[in-house]
Amino acid sequence: MSHDRKLTLAWLFLLVLTLGGGYLGETAEPGLAITLIVAAVIAIKGRLVIDHFMELGGANRRIRRLMNAYFYVLPAMVIAVDLFGPLLARLTAI
């Protein structure tokens, strides 16, 4: 498969994930299941952008690891806020 075709397919998949997330945000009831779906979409979209559009394949290994970690830490934080929101609010209140 050509590089241009891979980029096009990645872009289309990103578009589908974005539109699906928008629909989900407008229609779904809040809950842990929805939070898990949102966290998975964040991770998938992040990896797609890193792998196909940021061209980090030849970058410094630390930079690649930091970018990859970001898209695993951010979904974990989204889940933690859903599970422990009131506690986190109390701990961070001024």
C-alpha positions as CSV (number, residue, x, y, z in Angstrom):
1,M,0.0,0.0,0.0
2,S,1.4,3.4,-0.9
3,H,2.2,6.1,1.7
4,D,-0.4,8.4,0.3
5,R,-3.1,5.7,0.6
6,K,-2.1,5.0,4.2
7,L,-2.3,8.7,5.1
8,T,-5.7,8.9,3.4
9,L,-7.1,5.9,5.3
10,A,-5.7,7.2,8.6
11,W,-7.3,10.6,7.9
12,L,-10.6,9.0,7.1
13,F,-10.5,6.8,10.2
14,L,-9.7,10.0,12.3
15,L,-12.7,11.7,10.7
16,V,-15.0,8.7,11.6
17,L,-13.7,8.6,15.1
18,T,-14.3,12.4,15.5
19,L,-17.8,12.3,14.1
20,G,-18.6,9.2,16.2
21,G,-17.3,11.0,19.3
22,G,-19.4,14.1,18.5
23,Y,-22.5,11.9,18.1
24,L,-21.7,10.0,21.2
25,G,-21.3,13.3,23.2
26,E,-24.6,14.6,22.0
27,T,-26.7,11.4,22.6
28,A,-25.1,9.2,25.3
29,E,-25.9,9.3,28.9
30,P,-22.8,10.0,31.1
31,G,-21.3,6.9,32.7
32,L,-18.2,4.8,33.1
33,A,-18.8,2.9,29.9
34,I,-18.9,6.1,27.9
35,T,-15.8,7.4,29.7
36,L,-13.9,4.2,28.7
37,I,-15.0,4.6,25.1
38,V,-13.8,8.2,25.1
39,A,-10.5,7.3,26.6
40,A,-10.0,4.6,24.0
41,V,-10.8,7.0,21.2
42,I,-8.3,9.5,22.7
43,A,-5.6,6.9,22.7
44,I,-6.4,5.6,19.2
45,K,-6.5,9.1,17.6
46,G,-3.3,10.1,19.4
47,R,-1.5,7.0,18.1
48,L,-2.8,7.6,14.5
49,V,-1.6,11.2,14.6
50,I,1.8,10.3,16.0
51,D,2.3,7.3,13.6
52,H,1.1,8.9,10.4
53,F,1.2,12.7,10.6
54,M,3.9,13.7,12.9
55,E,6.6,11.6,11.3
56,L,8.3,10.8,14.5
57,G,9.8,7.6,13.1
58,G,13.2,9.2,12.7
59,A,13.0,11.4,15.8
60,N,14.9,11.1,19.0
61,R,13.8,8.0,20.9
62,R,12.9,10.1,24.0
63,I,10.7,12.3,22.0
64,R,8.8,9.4,20.5
65,R,8.4,7.8,24.0
66,L,7.1,11.0,25.5
67,M,4.6,11.5,22.8
68,N,3.4,7.9,23.1
69,A,3.2,8.1,26.9
70,Y,1.1,11.3,26.6
71,F,-1.6,9.4,24.7
72,Y,-1.7,6.7,27.3
73,V,-1.5,9.0,30.4
74,L,-4.2,11.3,29.1
75,P,-6.9,8.6,28.8
76,A,-5.9,7.2,32.2
77,M,-6.4,10.7,33.6
78,V,-9.8,11.0,32.0
79,I,-10.9,7.7,33.6
80,A,-9.4,8.7,37.0
81,V,-11.4,11.9,36.9
82,D,-14.6,10.0,36.1
83,L,-14.0,7.5,38.9
84,F,-12.6,9.9,41.6
85,G,-13.9,13.3,40.5
86,P,-15.2,14.5,43.9
87,L,-12.1,13.3,45.7
88,L,-9.8,15.0,43.2
89,A,-11.9,18.2,43.5
90,R,-11.5,18.2,47.3
91,L,-7.8,17.5,47.1
92,T,-7.1,20.3,44.7
93,A,-9.4,22.9,46.2
94,I,-7.8,26.1,47.4
